[in-house]
Every structure is written in structure tokens, then in C-alpha cells.
């Protein structure tokens, strides 16, 4: 735990290889493929599905994963939930060069008049090998979470100084500070890139994921998962929670 926290403080990210068993990777890949088939239509299009945990119980299993939740609690405290998540499927394709570098948070980065606060932590679960930049690697700039701006190279290029591809094997977990400057690389390999991203924030931060599906696939009896999936007796509970709404406070 302390090594993970030290890495996050120093670099803004940490990679935990083999966080998922091959069996878990296979089950989550099957669930991911089902969502991809449901949402992509007839074409072999890429998919960026928000709020995907609503689609399958197997996605819920990662919400309170023991490699993630204790770290998030140390960084953000107990009044947290999954405010945003996205399922990404990227088949091989040639794309026009595009500046994708960003920090997560959207308006949080311009509306708050101070050095940008942490606000959220993201867990990325990779279901396929991303062992070369050509596999659609997540590009990062280690240590960039302490900088509020990122200058584009003077030559107009798409790779800022210090940028490097994050190369991981299937089953790896990547935890990162939302302020880390990062960008998805193009997938020009022969493999479909598949990954799941879970973002945790304070319960008073509005959810980013609008959907016509239920909040979770079935009614969750586990009180911790209910909190993490956004359950509350009323909207006020996200601001002034009672003990039965936030079991993580009692841990």
C-alpha cells in the first residue's frame, strides 16, 4: 500500500501487473464483447461506453476491488463513489493525427480558482496486451500531475517532452491521479484493444454518466457497493450523509 501511494505521489500513476487472473480477464472480456456487440451496430466500430457497469454484474465485481478501494480511501476519504466509468474497445485502424493530451475532470480544471485539486482517482483495467505503442498504448508524462498546463511542442507535433507509452500485459491494473497528463495512442496493431476505466470521486461531485439503464444490473445488497454505485436515500445524502448511506465511513 505505501509503495503504491508513494508512486502515485511521485509519478502520478502506478502499474500493478497480474492484478486480474486469466479467468477474470476471460470473463470480463466476454462481458465487454457483449456490450460491444450491443452498442456498435453492424460495423466493427470502436466503442467508448459510459456507465458500462450497468450492463453486466461482472463489471460490478471490480468496483470495490481490494487493490483499488483501500488506495482510493487513503487518497480521497470515505465519502466517495464511482462518479464516472468507461468501457473502451478500439479495433486496429488508421486515424488522422490528433492532439489527445488532457487531464481528467473537464470543467473542474477551469472553474476552480486554485492549483488543481486531486478530486478523483482512476483505475484502468487492461483486458488485452498493450505491449507496444502500436497496440494503442496509453501515453503518459510521469510526474506531470503537479503541472496545471501542458505546452504543445513548438514543431506542432503530438508527443510532448517526457511522454512515454504505458506498456502493460492483459490483466494489469493502472491507478492514476486524474491530473496526470495522458492521451490514448492509435491502435495500428492487429489486435483489438480492450480496457475498462473506473473513476472515483466525492459523492457531491455530479455523475458524468447519463443512462436510461438502472444504476446497477441488479439491486445490490452489499452496502459498500451500494454506496460506490451512487445509492443514497435522497440527493441531500451526498452532501450530508447518514451512517447507513456511507458504510465506508465506519471502516
ZAFI-702104 format. One record per atom (N, C-alpha, C): residue number from 1; atom name; x, y negated, z. Coordinates in pm, whole numbers, plus 50000, padded with zeros to 5 digits. Each point is the difference from the previous one (the first is absolute). Example, Ala and Ser with C-alpha at 12.3 -4.5 7.8 and 13.67 -1.06 7.14 Angstrom:
    k   a     c1     c2     c3
    1   N  51319  50569  50780
    1  CA  49911  49881  50000
    1   C  50090  49880  50000
    2   N  49965  49895  49928
    2  CA  50082  49881  50006
    2   C  49923  49891  50073
***
This chain:
    k   a     c1     c2     c3
    1   N  50083  50121  50000
    1  CA  49917  49879  50000
    1   C  50086  49874  50000
    2   N  50099  49992  50090
    2  CA  50080  49879  50009
    2   C  50081  49978  49873
    3   N  50049  50109  49939
    3  CA  50074  49987  49875
    3   C  49911  49947  49888
    4   N  49876  50045  49999
    4  CA  49904  49952  49899
    4   C  49973  49852  50021
    5   N  49978  49959  50123
    5  CA  49974  49860  50030
    5   C  50121  49913  49969
    6   N  50118  50050  50029
    6  CA  50122  49925  49969
    6   C  50015  49980  49849
    7   N  49971  50105  49923
    7  CA  50011  49989  49855
    7   C  49898  49901  49945
    8   N  49879  50003  50052
    8  CA  49898  49906  49955
    8   C  50040  49856  50032
    9   N  50056  49979  50118
    9  CA  50042  49865  50038
    9   C  50116  49951  49914
   10   N  50091  50090  49968
   10  CA  50120  49963  49924
   10   C  49974  49990  49850
   11   N  49936  50104  49945
   11  CA  49985  50012  49855
   11   C  49861  49967  49949
   12   N  49900  50006  50088
   12  CA  49862  49978  49958
   12   C  49932  50125  49951
   13   N  50071  50114  50000
   13  CA  49941  50125  49955
   13   C  50080  50115  50057
   14   N  49940  50120  49997
   14  CA  50070  50122  50037
   14   C  49939  50115  49922
   15   N  50083  50095  49958
   15  CA  49954  50118  49927
   15   C  50012  50121  50091
   16   N  49892  50077  50008
   16  CA  49999  50124  50078
   16   C  49975  50115  49903
   17   N  50105  50069  49959
   17  CA  49983  50112  49905
   17   C  49926  50116  50064
   18   N  49935  50081  49914
   18  CA  49933  50122  50044
   18   C  49900  49973  50114
   19   N  49934  49886  49994
   19  CA  49898  49969  50100
   19   C  49875  50085  49981
   20   N  49977  50046  49878
   20  CA  49887  50087  49969
   20   C  50052  50137  49958
   21   N  49931  50104  50044
   21  CA  50035  50135  49957
   21   C  49959  50019  49855
   22   N  50059  50098  49930
   22  CA  49956  50028  49862
   22   C  49851  50030  49991
   23   N  49945  50064  50103
   23  CA  49857  50030  50001
   23   C  49917  49872  50008
   24   N  50044  49905  50082
   24  CA  49929  49874  50011
   24   C  50010  49920  49871
   25   N  50118  50001  49939
   25  CA  50016  49931  49872
   25   C  49905  50058  49895
   26   N  49991  50132  49997
   26  CA  49911  50065  49903
   26   C  49854  49963  50024
   27   N  49957  49999  50126
   27  CA  49861  49967  50032
   27   C  49968  49856  49966
   28   N  50091  49909  50034
   28  CA  49978  49858  49972
   28   C  50007  49972  49850
   29   N  50085  50072  49930
   29  CA  50006  49985  49855
   29   C  49869  50045  49936
   30   N  49944  50110  50049
   30  CA  49872  50047  49947
   30   C  49891  49895  50023
   31   N  49998  49942  50121
   31  CA  49902  49897  50029
   31   C  50021  49876  49913
   32   N  50126  49965  49980
   32  CA  50034  49885  49915
   32   C  49956  50023  49856
   33   N  50025  50119  49949
   33  CA  49961  50031  49863
   33   C  49848  49995  49984
   34   N  49928  50040  50104
   34  CA  49853  49996  49993
   34   C  49952  49855  49988
   35   N  50062  49909  50079
   35  CA  49963  49859  49992
   35   C  50040  49943  49864
   36   N  50117  50037  49952
   36  CA  50047  49952  49869
   36   C  49903  50044  49890
   37   N  49957  50124  50005
   37  CA  49905  50051  49900
   37   C  49867  49925  50009
   38   N  49959  49969  50122
   38  CA  49873  49931  50021
   38   C  50004  49857  49948
   39   N  50112  49931  50020
   39  CA  50008  49857  49974
   39   C  50061  49960  49866
   40   N  50079  50087  49938
   40  CA  50076  49957  49883
   40   C  49919  50001  49872
   41   N  49890  50072  49995
   41  CA  49925  50011  49876
   41   C  50065  50102  49908
   42   N  49983  49982  49870
   42  CA  50049  50098  49904
   42   C  50150  49985  49973
   43   N  50051  49879  50015
   43  CA  50140  49976  49968
   43   C  50091  50042  50115
   44   N  50125  50025  49969
   44  CA  50100  50033  50100
   44   C  50057  49870  50059
   45   N  49913  49920  50056
   45  CA  50041  49869  50048
   45   C  50059  50009  50140
   46   N  50075  49897  50033
   46  CA  50050  49988  50136
   46   C  49884  49962  50092
   47   N  50022  50016  50129
   47  CA  49894  49973  50098
   47   C  50058  49930  50122
   48   N  49934  49894  50042
   48  CA  50032  49929  50124
   48   C  49870  49991  50078
   49   N  49971  50104  50079
   49  CA  49871  50014  50066
   49   C  50007  49948  50144
   50   N  49926  49892  50026
   50  CA  49995  49943  50134
   50   C  49902  50080  50087
   51   N  50026  50003  50130
   51  CA  49909  50067  50092
   51   C  49984  50148  49973
   52   N  50103  50065  49954
   52  CA  49989  50138  49951
   52   C  49972  50102  50110
   53   N  50025  49966  50126
   53  CA  49974  50098  50106
   53   C  49854  50040  50006
   54   N  49913  49919  49941
   54  CA  49858  50030  49998
   54   C  49967  50122  49912
   55   N  50092  50038  49915
   55  CA  49972  50104  49901
   55   C  50018  50143  50051
   56   N  50086  50020  50099
   56  CA  50035  50137  50035
   56   C  50051  50006  50144
   57   N  49952  50099  50074
   57  CA  50042  50017  50139
   57   C  50151  50019  50013
   58   N  50062  50057  49899
   58  CA  50144  50026  50010
   58   C  50081  49871  50008
   59   N  49949  49893  49944
   59  CA  50069  49872  50011
   59   C  49995  49946  50144
   60   N  49892  50031  50069
   60  CA  49983  49951  50137
   60   C  50106  50058  50092
   61   N  50050  50119  49969
   61  CA  50098  50066  50085
   61   C  50126  49916  50018
   62   N  50030  49913  49906
   62  CA  50121  49919  50009
   62   C  49980  49870  50078
   63   N  49876  49964  50028
   63  CA  49971  49871  50062
   63   C  50070  49985  50135
   64   N  50000  50107  50080
   64  CA  50063  49995  50133
   64   C  50119  50095  50008
   65   N  50071  50014  49891
   65  CA  50113  50093  49995
   65   C  50103  49966  50109
   66   N  50054  50100  50069
   66  CA  50091  49975  50112
   66   C  50132  49932  49961
   67   N  50036  49999  49872
   67  CA  50119  49927  49958
   67   C  49971  49853  49972
   68   N  49871  49966  49993
   68  CA  49961  49864  49964
   68   C  49940  49924  50117
   69   N  49897  50056  50061
   69  CA  49923  49927  50099
   69   C  50085  49948  50117
   70   N  50088  50079  50060
   70  CA  50080  49946  50111
   70   C  50087  49881  49958
   71   N  50050  50002  49878
   71  CA  50082  49888  49952
   71   C  49914  49875  49984
   72   N  49883  50015  49939
   72  CA  49910  49887  49981
   72   C  49958  49942  50134
   73   N  49973  50085  50097
   73  CA  49961  49953  50133
   73   C  50112  49918  50064
   74   N  50123  50042  49983
   74  CA  50112  49926  50056
   74   C  50015  49863  49933
   75   N  49971  49994  49872
   75  CA  50019  49876  49926
   75   C  49883  49904  50012
   76   N  49877  50052  50001
   76  CA  49881  49915  49995
   76   C  49913  50005  50125
   77   N  50019  50102  50085
   77  CA  49912  50012  50115
   77   C  49880  50088  49971
   78   N  49903  49999  50093
   78  CA  49891  50098  49994
   78   C  49877  49954  49921
   79   N  49983  49870  49977
   79  CA  49878  49952  49934
   79   C  50019  50001  49848
   80   N  50015  50122  49945
   80  CA  50036  50017  49860
   80   C  49899  50088  49927
   81   N  50009  49997  49869
   81  CA  49921  50092  49918
   81   C  50061  50003  49860
   82   N  49947  50088  49917
   82  CA  50044  50013  49862
   82   C  49923  49896  49918
   83   N  50062  49884  49978
   83  CA  49927  49893  49934
   83   C  50008  50008  49848
   84   N  50088  50087  49951
   84  CA  50022  50005  49856
   84   C  50070  50131  49965
   85   N  49959  50063  49892
   85  CA  50072  50118  49953
   85   C  49978  50013  49850
   86   N  50099  50058  49933
   86  CA  49985  50019  49856
   86   C  50068  50128  49955
   87   N  49932  50067  49909
   87  CA  50049  50122  49936
   87   C  50051  49961  49862
   88   N  50126  50035  49972
   88  CA  50060  49960  49873
   88   C  50038  50123  49917
   89   N  49953  50003  49878
   89  CA  50038  50103  49903
   89   C  50050  49928  49875
   90   N  50124  50027  49961
   90  CA  50058  49933  49884
   90   C  50060  50102  49904
   91   N  49930  50032  49893
   91  CA  50057  50087  49897
   91   C  50115  49928  49929
   92   N  50085  50076  49933
   92  CA  50107  49936  49923
   92   C  49941  49909  49891
   93   N  50057  49882  49988
   93  CA  49957  49909  49895
   93   C  50100  49885  49990
   94   N  50006  49943  49882
   94  CA  50083  49883  49978
   94   C  49917  49877  50029
   95   N  50050  49915  50087
   95  CA  49928  49878  50036
   95   C  50086  49879  49966
   96   N  49935  49891  49968
   96  CA  50073  49876  49975
   96   C  50067  49954  50129
   97   N  50121  49946  49991
   97  CA  50068  49950  50120
   97   C  49911  49903  50077
   98   N  50000  50015  50132
   98  CA  49908  49920  50081
   98   C  50062  49976  50138
   99   N  49987  49879  50049
   99  CA  50050  49965  50133
   99   C  49899  50050  50103
  100   N  50038  50106  50073
  100  CA  49907  50059  50097
  100   C  50043  49975  50146
  101   N  50105  49928  50021
  101  CA  50052  49983  50136
  101   C  49903  49922  50087
  102   N  49977  50050  50121
  102  CA  49905  49935  50090
  102   C  50022  50047  50144
  103   N  49942  49926  50091
  103  CA  49979  50044  50137
  103   C  49852  50030  50014
  104   N  49964  50099  50081
  104  CA  49859  50029  50022
  104   C  49938  49889  50084
  105   N  49868  49988  49989
  105  CA  49928  49906  50087
  105   C  49922  49892  49928
  106   N  50029  49976  49873
  106  CA  49920  49901  49926
  106   C  50000  49864  50066
  107   N  49882  49952  50035
  107  CA  49985  49866  50055
  107   C  50067  49983  50136
  108   N  50028  50110  50068
  108  CA  50073  49989  50126
  108   C  50134  49930  49980
  109   N  50055  50013  49880
  109  CA  50132  49945  49973
  109   C  49999  49850  49972
  110   N  49884  49943  49976
  110  CA  49994  49856  49971
  110   C  49910  49924  50096
  111   N  49906  50067  50064
  111  CA  49906  49931  50088
  111   C  50055  49978  50141
  112   N  50092  50086  50045
  112  CA  50056  49989  50134
  112   C  50121  49908  49996
  113   N  49992  49888  50073
  113  CA  50106  49900  49994
  113   C  50109  50029  50104
  114   N  50077  50103  49971
  114  CA  50112  50037  50086
  114   C  50084  50101  49922
  115   N  50110  50042  50058
  115  CA  50072  50110  49938
  115   C  49904  50117  49992
  116   N  50001  50071  49892
  116  CA  49900  50105  49977
  116   C  50007  50106  50109
  117   N  49888  50024  50069
  117  CA  49998  50103  50105
  117   C  49987  50140  49943
  118   N  50027  50100  50082
  118  CA  49995  50140  49957
  118   C  49861  50038  49949
  119   N  49900  49982  50081
  119  CA  49858  50021  49966
  119   C  49963  50143  49962
  120   N  50080  50069  49918
  120  CA  49961  50135  49962
  120   C  50123  50085  49969
  121   N  49981  50131  50012
  121  CA  50102  50099  49972
  121   C  49940  50100  49902
  122   N  50078  50042  49902
  122  CA  49948  50091  49899
  122   C  50076  50132  50003
  123   N  49926  50109  49981
  123  CA  50056  50134  49989
  123   C  49975  50051  49859
  124   N  50106  50033  49931
  124  CA  49988  50055  49865
  124   C  50035  50148  49999
  125   N  49908  50082  49955
  125  CA  50020  50145  49993
  125   C  50017  50039  49853
  126   N  50116  50055  49964
  126  CA  50027  50036  49862
  126   C  49969  50147  49976
  127   N  49913  50025  49903
  127  CA  49956  50136  49969
  127   C  50078  50062  49886
  128   N  50078  49920  49930
  128  CA  50084  50050  49891
  128   C  50142  49950  50021
  129   N  50095  50070  49941
  129  CA  50139  49956  50007
  129   C  50016  49868  49924
  130   N  50067  49907  50065
  130  CA  50040  49875  49934
  130   C  50151  49991  50021
  131   N  50071  50081  49928
  131  CA  50143  50019  50025
  131   C  50089  49923  49903
  132   N  49938  49928  49907
  132  CA  50074  49910  49911
  132   C  49918  49873  49984
  133   N  50062  49889  49963
  133  CA  49922  49878  49976
  133   C  49894  50019  49893
  134   N  50027  50091  49905
  134  CA  49905  50021  49890
  134   C  49871  50067  50044
  135   N  49996  50055  50121
  135  CA  49878  50064  50051
  135   C  49900  49900  50060
  136   N  50020  49873  49975
  136  CA  49911  49899  50056
  136   C  50034  49969  50144
  137   N  50129  49990  50030
  137  CA  50045  49978  50137
  137   C  49948  49869  50056
  138   N  49978  49999  50131
  138  CA  49971  49877  50072
  138   C  50132  49926  50017
  139   N  50009  49880  49944
  139  CA  50121  49920  50014
  139   C  49987  49911  50123
  140   N  50109  49988  50074
  140  CA  50000  49922  50123
  140   C  50128  49917  50008
  141   N  49997  49901  50089
  141  CA  50120  49924  50034
  141   C  50020  50017  50150
  142   N  50088  50088  50043
  142  CA  50020  50023  50144
  142   C  50030  49869  50075
  143   N  49932  49984  50113
  143  CA  50021  49882  50081
  143   C  49924  49877  49956
  144   N  49926  50008  49891
  144  CA  49933  49881  49946
  144   C  49875  49961  50078
  145   N  49960  50081  50098
  145  CA  49880  49967  50078
  145   C  50018  49875  50087
  146   N  50122  49952  50011
  146  CA  50025  49879  50080
  146   C  49998  49875  49914
  147   N  49972  50014  49871
  147  CA  49998  49886  49909
  147   C  49857  49978  49948
  148   N  49956  49876  50003
  148  CA  49864  49968  49956
  148   C  49989  49973  49851
  149   N  50111  49994  49930
  149  CA  49995  49974  49856
  149   C  50102  50087  49928
  150   N  49979  50018  49873
  150  CA  50089  50079  49916
  150   C  50015  49929  49867
  151   N  50122  49961  49970
  151  CA  50026  49930  49874
  151   C  50016  50099  49886
  152   N  49939  49968  49889
  152  CA  50018  50083  49881
  152   C  50139  49974  49942
  153   N  50067  50104  49951
  153  CA  50134  49980  49942
  153   C  50001  49890  49895
  154   N  50111  49925  49997
  154  CA  50010  49886  49909
  154   C  49987  50040  49854
  155   N  50038  50125  49969
  155  CA  49990  50045  49861
  155   C  49860  50048  49962
  156   N  49904  49986  50096
  156  CA  49863  50042  49973
  156   C  49976  50148  50009
  157   N  50098  50074  50055
  157  CA  49987  50145  50010
  157   C  49900  50043  50105
  158   N  49982  50129  50010
  158  CA  49897  50055  50089
  158   C  50059  50072  50121
  159   N  50133  49992  50018
  159  CA  50065  50068  50112
  159   C  50077  49898  50082
  160   N  49947  49956  50114
  160  CA  50069  49902  50084
  160   C  50128  50058  50060
  161   N  50092  49915  50041
  161  CA  50122  50048  50066
  161   C  49968  50082  50124
  162   N  50071  50110  50016
  162  CA  49981  50085  50117
  162   C  49891  50104  49984
  163   N  49927  49998  49889
  163  CA  49890  50095  49981
  163   C  50055  50139  49971
  164   N  49930  50101  50053
  164  CA  50040  50138  49976
  164   C  49877  50090  49996
  165   N  50005  50107  49920
  165  CA  49886  50092  49995
  165   C  49998  50090  50123
  166   N  49882  50024  50054
  166  CA  49984  50089  50115
  166   C  49973  50141  49945
  167   N  50099  50086  50008
  167  CA  49990  50133  49942
  167   C  49966  50101  50109
  168   N  49890  50073  49980
  168  CA  49949  50091  50101
  168   C  49951  50129  49935
  169   N  49991  50104  50081
  169  CA  49942  50126  49955
  169   C  49855  50009  50044
  170   N  49925  50086  49935
  170  CA  49860  50023  50038
  170   C  49993  50039  50147
  171   N  49902  49943  50072
  171  CA  49985  50027  50142
  171   C  50065  49896  50088
  172   N  50069  49902  49939
  172  CA  50067  49896  50077
  172   C  49901  49894  50046
  173   N  50031  49941  50114
  173  CA  49924  49889  50057
  173   C  50090  49878  50000
  174   N  49947  49888  49952
  174  CA  50071  49873  50005
  174   C  49917  49904  50084
  175   N  50058  49952  50109
  175  CA  49936  49899  50083
  175   C  50065  49865  49969
  176   N  49918  49897  49978
  176  CA  50063  49871  49974
  176   C  49917  49882  50051
  177   N  50074  49899  50039
  177  CA  49949  49870  50042
  177   C  49933  49935  49880
  178   N  49881  49947  50017
  178  CA  49927  49943  49886
  178   C  50076  49886  49934
  179   N  50094  49938  50074
  179  CA  50074  49885  49947
  179   C  50118  50041  49913
  180   N  50029  50130  49995
  180  CA  50108  50048  49914
  180   C  49967  49970  49854
  181   N  50091  49935  49930
  181  CA  49978  49974  49857
  181   C  50016  50131  49924
  182   N  49899  50035  49922
  182  CA  50000  50128  49932
  182   C  49921  49990  49868
  183   N  50021  50100  49916
  183  CA  49931  50004  49870
  183   C  49999  50143  49949
  184   N  49892  50037  49933
  184  CA  49995  50132  49936
  184   C  50074  49997  49868
  185   N  50085  50100  49980
  185  CA  50069  50011  49873
  185   C  49916  50076  49898
  186   N  50038  49990  49874
  186  CA  49929  50070  49893
  186   C  50034  50149  50003
  187   N  49900  50081  49971
  187  CA  50021  50144  49991
  187   C  50021  50038  49854
  188   N  50125  50028  49966
  188  CA  50032  50042  49863
  188   C  50051  50143  49997
  189   N  49975  50073  50109
  189  CA  50038  50141  50008
  189   C  49896  50085  49930
  190   N  50004  50129  50024
  190  CA  49900  50091  49944
  190   C  49905  50050  50108
  191   N  50002  49936  50118
  191  CA  49922  50045  50116
  191   C  49902  49891  50041
  192   N  49879  50037  50039
  192  CA  49901  49905  50051
  192   C  50037  49965  50144
  193   N  50018  49874  50028
  193  CA  50035  49954  50135
  193   C  49874  49987  50084
  194   N  50002  50061  50120
  194  CA  49883  49996  50089
  194   C  50045  49964  50141
  195   N  49932  49903  50059
  195  CA  50036  49956  50135
  195   C  49877  49943  50069
  196   N  50001  50007  50133
  196  CA  49891  49948  50084
  196   C  50058  49895  50094
  197   N  49931  49888  50013
  197  CA  50048  49893  50085
  197   C  49893  49961  50103
  198   N  50041  49996  50127
  198  CA  49912  49966  50111
  198   C  50055  49875  50070
  199   N  49921  49894  50009
  199  CA  50045  49876  50061
  199   C  49921  49973  50129
  200   N  50073  49978  50108
  200  CA  49941  49978  50132
  200   C  50016  49854  50041
  201   N  49893  49943  50055
  201  CA  50004  49862  50045
  201   C  49910  49985  50122
  202   N  49985  49879  50048
  202  CA  49912  49972  50114
  202   C  49854  50012  49959
  203   N  49917  50038  50094
  203  CA  49860  50024  49969
  203   C  49925  49873  49966
  204   N  50056  49883  50030
  204  CA  49935  49875  49966
  204   C  50043  49949  49862
  205   N  50089  50073  49932
  205  CA  50032  49971  49861
  205   C  49898  50072  49913
  206   N  49938  49928  49909
  206  CA  49894  50059  49918
  206   C  50056  50110  49910
  207   N  49918  50102  49978
  207  CA  50040  50108  49910
  207   C  50014  49948  49857
  208   N  50096  50058  49927
  208  CA  50019  49963  49860
  208   C  49923  50090  49905
  209   N  49951  50112  50050
  209  CA  49949  50105  49912
  209   C  49848  50005  50003
  210   N  49937  49945  49896
  210  CA  49855  50004  49989
  210   C  49960  50126  49925
  211   N  49895  50065  50049
  211  CA  49956  50124  49936
  211   C  49853  50023  50032
  212   N  49934  50073  49910
  212  CA  49862  50037  50025
  212   C  49990  50136  50068
  213   N  50115  50059  50034
  213  CA  50003  50129  50068
  213   C  49999  49981  50150
  214   N  49964  50103  50076
  214  CA  50005  49989  50146
  214   C  50141  49968  50047
  215   N  50013  49951  50123
  215  CA  50130  49960  50054
  215   C  50097  50116  50005
  216   N  49950  50120  50025
  216  CA  50083  50120  49997
  216   C  49917  50114  49944
  217   N  50064  50107  49954
  217  CA  49926  50107  49932
  217   C  49889  50062  50085
  218   N  50024  50015  50129
  218  CA  49896  50049  50089
  218   C  50016  49928  50133
  219   N  49898  50004  50082
  219  CA  50006  49931  50129
  219   C  50115  50056  50083
  220   N  50094  49915  50038
  220  CA  50116  50044  50076
  220   C  49966  50005  50149
  221   N  50017  50118  50060
  221  CA  49975  50013  50143
  221   C  50121  49958  50082
  222   N  50119  50005  49940
  222  CA  50122  49961  50070
  222   C  50000  49848  50020
  223   N  50004  49950  50124
  223  CA  49987  49855  50023
  223   C  50116  49919  49944
  224   N  50122  50057  49999
  224  CA  50114  49928  49945
  224   C  49982  49980  49850
  225   N  49960  50105  49930
  225  CA  49978  49986  49856
  225   C  49886  49905  49971
  226   N  49898  50003  50083
  226  CA  49889  49907  49980
  226   C  50050  49856  50008
  227   N  50085  49970  50099
  227  CA  50057  49865  50009
  227   C  50084  49968  49876
  228   N  50087  50093  49962
  228  CA  50090  49974  49889
  228   C  49927  49986  49867
  229   N  49882  50060  49988
  229  CA  49922  49990  49879
  229   C  49902  49883  50002
  230   N  50010  49915  50104
  230  CA  49925  49876  50001
  230   C  49872  50002  50078
  231   N  49975  50106  50076
  231  CA  49876  50008  50075
  231   C  49993  49898  50112
  232   N  49882  49942  50020
  232  CA  49976  49904  50109
  232   C  49851  49988  50020
  233   N  49960  49973  50123
  233  CA  49857  49986  50028
  233   C  49942  49877  49932
  234   N  50083  49897  49981
  234  CA  49955  49877  49936
  234   C  50123  49927  49947
  235   N  49983  49903  49910
  235  CA  50115  49924  49953
  235   C  50079  49934  50112
  236   N  49931  49961  50108
  236  CA  50069  49938  50112
  236   C  50100  50094  50066
  237   N  49975  50131  49984
  237  CA  50089  50097  50061
  237   C  50141  49997  49945
  238   N  50018  49946  49882
  238  CA  50134  49988  49944
  238   C  50078  49887  50066
  239   N  49927  49907  50063
  239  CA  50065  49886  50064
  239   C  50005  50018  50152
  240   N  49890  50050  50057
  240  CA  49992  50022  50145
  240   C  49958  50144  50024
  241   N  50090  50094  49977
  241  CA  49962  50141  50004
  241   C  49975  50052  50140
  242   N  49905  50091  50010
  242  CA  49977  50072  50125
  242   C  50086  50126  50001
  243   N  50018  50059  50117
  243  CA  50090  50115  50011
  243   C  49959  50116  49912
  244   N  49870  50021  49984
  244  CA  49956  50115  49919
  244   C  50022  49976  49851
  245   N  50027  49877  49958
  245  CA  50027  49970  49860
  245   C  50148  50012  49966
  246   N  50087  49990  50100
  246  CA  50145  50000  49973
  246   C  50070  50100  50092
  247   N  49982  50128  49976
  247  CA  50066  50101  50086
  247   C  50152  49990  49998
  248   N  50057  49937  49898
  248  CA  50145  49986  49996
  248   C  50052  49907  50110
  249   N  49914  49914  50054
  249  CA  50043  49914  50110
  249   C  50031  50080  50125
  250   N  49937  50114  50013
  250  CA  50015  50080  50122
  250   C  50109  50103  49990
  251   N  50072  50002  49888
  251  CA  50108  50097  49983
  251   C  50127  49954  50073
***
